[in-house]
Amino acid sequence: MDNTKKQTALSTLGEFGLIDRLTQQIRLQHESTVKGVGDDAAVLNFDKNHVVVTTDMLTEGIHFNLMYVPLKHLGYKAVVVNLSDVFAMNAQPRQITVSIAVSSKFSVEAIDELYEGIHLACEQYGVDLIGGDTTSSMTGLTISVTAIGEAPKEDLVYRSGAQPNDLICVSGDLGGAYMGLQLLERENAVFKVNPKEQPKLEGYDYILERQLKPEARGDIMQALKQLNVKPTSMIDISDGLSSELMHICKNSKVGCAVYEEKIPMDFQTKQFAEELSINPLVAALNGGEDYELLFTIPLSDHDKIKNDPDITVIGHITAEADGSQLITAAGSAIPLQAQGWNPIAKESE
């Protein structure tokens, strides 16, 4: 008996039918959403608050591999990576738009699965999907999400506010998403050689989730508010700790000293790095896609955050002339280098 689920060609719906299908489950949650989908543009009323807008694009073959990335997870992640940028501004996300370019190899059910993840992320983080665009593609799938957030002017945090002697903090742990990607790539390579070989993923649930279903750290933003701590600068860690630290230093015109033994890493991250003979510090510094928050706070706020198990002080801000330094466990100072993933540079090399 053939139990294969029947797949519906996208051509049976057409563009407008697909739009209707993708928007029929949308439920608006905020009074600030005056007009969502259904017109030429969304209408938002933020009154006295400042609006924050950010956009990220994910392209098949560049940012994700559908051999091992479920479409539902992809839809969820595409939303989360944008919300993370809003939280990094110390703002609250309210709305998103989603645009996709999709080839004929995708069925209606496949796009439904993608949007299941999108709707789940909207529900999880309390944001409204208010519009977007759909078009055809010759090369697979591209998904672009724009996130819109709001915050009082005085609450916004930029990359440019760090001052010498500020403490450098990170949320959560680092390097897990990169090691999760290495695990998926390894098993995919094995599958290509022997499709009957079962993937060996046992014991690594955490790093797999870090790669396939990351979460944006709005909880850290709320925790800092409850502790009455406003960061002097903040950024999310999408391209690796080194790159993000150097963004803050460049924009704030400061240097930094970060201590190797202070950088938080999960046991699974270290364990799988050892299995692959990779220094886990490299994963934390350069791996990216952890979507944790990297921020600086005044030294006087140390006692407020020292007991929070999800916040780690990893160093301090120095004078610009001192440069950006990694202090090794042996006490040596090594200049930090921005070695996070750069698709444009790789393509041009």
Secondary structure, 3 states (H helix, E strand, C coil): CCCCCCCCEHHHCHHHHHHHHHHCCCCCCCCCEEECCCCCCCEECCCCCEEEEEEEEEEECCCECCCCCCHHHHHHHHHHHHHHHHHCCCCEEEEEEEEEEECCCCEHHHHHHHHHHHHHHHHHHCCEEEEEEEEECCCCEEEEEEEEEEECHHHCCCCCCCCCCCEEEEECCCCHHHHHHHHHHHHHHHHHHCCCCCCCCCCCHHHHHHHHCCCCCHHHHHHHHHCCCCCCEEEECCCCHHHHHHHHHHHHCCEEEEEHHHCCCCHHHHHHHHHCCCCHHHHHHHCCCCCCEEEEECHHHHHHHCCCCCEEEEEEEECHHHCEEEECCCCCEEECCCCCCCHHHHHHC
